[in-house]
Amino acid sequence: MHYDILFRRATVIDGTGGAAFTADVAIRGERIAAVDETGTLDAARADSVIDAEGLCLTPGFIDVHTHDDTNVIRAPAMLPKLSQGVTTVVVGNCGISASPVTLAGEVPDPMNLLGRAEDFRYPTFEAYAEAVDAARPAVNVAALIGHTSLRSQVMDDFARPAGPAEIAAMREALREALDAGALGLSTGLAYRNAFHAPAAEIEALVAEVGAAGGVYTTHLRDEFAGLPEAMDEAFATARHGRAPLVISHLKCAGAGNWGGAPRALGKLETAARDQRVHCDCYPYTAGSSTLDLGQVTDEIAIFITWSDPHPDQAQRWLSDIAEAWGVSLLDAARRMQPAGAVYHNMSEDDMRRVLAHPLAMIGSDGLPNDPHPHPRLWGAFPRVLAHYSRDLELLPLTEAVRKMTGLSAAQFGLVDRGVIREGAYADLTLFDLATLEDVADYARPIAAARGIALVMVNGAIGYRDGQATDARGGRLLRRRTRLSATPISTPTTEMHS
Ligand SMILES: [Zn+2]
């Protein structure tokens, strides 16, 4: 038999959570043609043979929580993600998506995380899909539609509930996007431009998602003291719309709420008995977003990453800026806006509990347009594998891989991805577990991980030995399956719960 590419004697971690095994893996075109443990491929030939002895071969990582919407078009090399072994990004999280949006004036917060006004030029999901494919990104792109983005097209004042005609217009735009292949809907209810949307407004939109068989993801209305009630709202909204739910970056934020992870995870497990619910998580104890006056407090350290009116004050602690100016933290924050911030607002113990939970997937929440980004942008996936699995043994390597591959593909409806098996797409990551390391940190956040040997996207080798190649193999992944909202109990989940 002749193949395009043949990995010899790889340690295969197949993404299902099952035990690792040694195998030859053959690629033809865009797909995995054979996975052989028995030596029948010994005589096989290939245009390219890769000696994978001693290296881990896994499905390419799926970053289920990104804000790469316009970057996949403007910066299609996608090095922050590709260099980690990520082969698919899910864009459109936290209520903000690049489509279906056209903007003339100012970019509403936090849509400004995605780019400037001129970057919003996709009035339909189809226009966005075509732009992605024309850009030929290095990674695959799957897209959610953001509730705040929908609002920006029909409302001129965000500080109120949408009216019946506005809801109808948002439903129609959402339905059109879902029909064209969007994965589902996201909300960012904690942000001021979505906060005034009552549950009924979201329910009407999630009903469209459920009818289409898509997924509903939500940055909860409250990640602080009101977390339990915000989780209940999300469960009820998803149940009402008969859609599967993913709670975005589940966390117990704010010093007064540390130690809350067991209760939050208990609620998630209880809900999971009756409906399909999961969450995503990044492996750090700081969050990052636009600078939000509601989160300014002296209880946690806040680092300013950028500021439009005061670029000279960027990359300083907010407390130092306030002191230098002789004003309160809040006044300093007000003067810095619009700005970006890193909030050191979680406890390590809570974060570890969420990360290790069988219902949690890995999502970086990286902010690609921040000049001094949170290190999760370049480091999230290797950090889970190297620091938390290999070094701290928080979770088995097979389970860590499942949380960034098989589980993620299943919950977002990415067909034939996230697993290594014959017939699946050849999205693959080859790494050396001994040397794997996330290099990015808070002080120097722009740095590629060590130990990623090779990354393949749709059969094309996009990254090798620390360098991107010319082969950008990604494309837009349109929704091809209907997700059910009823809980699915997999053997892996039962084993770990
Ligand atoms: Zn968010």
Boltz pocket constraint, residues with backbone or C-beta under 6 A from the ligand:
constraints:
  - pocket:
      binder: B
      contacts: [[A, 93], [A, 94], [A, 188], [A, 219], [A, 248], [A, 249]]
      max_distance: 6.0
